[in-house]
Amino acid sequence: MKPTVKLYDEDPYLTKFVAVVMAVNGNDVVLDRSAFYPESGGQAGDTGGIGGVEVVDTQIEDGVISHTLTSAPPFKVGSEIEGEVDWDRRHRIMRLHSVAHIMEHFLWARMGHLKRLGSFVDDKKDRADYSYEGRLPAEALKEVEGSTNAFLAEGHEIKIDSDPILPGIRIWRCADIEMHCAGTHVRDTKEIGEIQLKRKNPGKGKERVETSLA
């Protein structure tokens, strides 16, 4: 099966689209094109609706995006359907994903480079795990929170470009912060608002920084 056309790469603000059904497997539906972001790169999959049926999860395998519905669809292969992403949820994820990169920039500036062990962002919070012995100092985390919020309020443009060397890889840029990322993001830091940081200890030698919208 051909890879799904990723409409969210072209426009992460696109919420409604028309597509053709390529496959139906129980409650899972594959379309020729989709604005639904599938769970990948530490970002949760989108929810919303397809052809009037609720989408509760979106996954990807070998470039093919699969949408999980609440029930078997009333449409079949070859049908043209309308899809709509849950924008409120997606926008919260975009805001949190963008600020996760910015928070990490200021965390490293304050604490030195900490090895990131993993991360996951959904509409509730971003969770980033780092290799760290002991406990992240509360005053340091407060400083990082303050620096991040001050930066957000200044209003910095966020750009996504294709890597000129690595095909299919995207580069996220904001001011002097730059990294590879395939997720969906807001266009300006002022869209994010204020954030709050909280630490957790998920295990020995690990510290977790949780970022939530204030």
C-alpha positions, 0 to 999 in steps of 0.5 A: 500500500502506498504511504499516506499523504501527510497533510499535517506536514503541509499545514498543521492548522488544517482540521478538515479534509476530504480523502478516499478510503484505501482500506478497512480492517474492523474499526481501523481505516486507512485513507489516501491522505490525512490531516490526522497526526499519528502517534510517533516521535513522542507525540500522541496520535490525533483524535476527531472524526471520519465520515461521521464516526469518532476517531479515538487513535491514530497510528502509523506503520511503514508510512501508512496511517491508520485511524481507529474508530469507535465502531465499524465504519458505514463506508467502504473502500473507495468511498470519499469521506470527510475527516475532521481533527479535534482541533482543541486537543491538537492545538494543546499538543502543538503548544506543549510540543513546541514549548518542550523544545524551548524548556529543554534549551533553558534546562540545558543552559541551567544544568548542563547537557542532560541525556534525554532518555525519552519523552511523550507529549499529549494534550495534558502535558509533556513528559521528558525523562533525563539521566540524572543522579539525585534530585533536580534542584527546585530552585533550578527548575523554577529558574528554567520555568521563569526563563521559558515563560519570559522567552514565550512572551517575547513572541518568537517565530517557529519555523519548520524546514526540510533538512537539506542533507537528510531527505524526509527529515524536518528541522524545527527552529525558534530563535537560536534553538534548532533540532530535528522534529517531525511533530506538529507545532505552533507558528509563534511562541505567543500562542503557547501562553504560560507554562508550569514545570514539575519534577518527578522521579520515575526511577533510579538515575532518572528525573522527569520534567513535566511541562503543563499549560498554566 
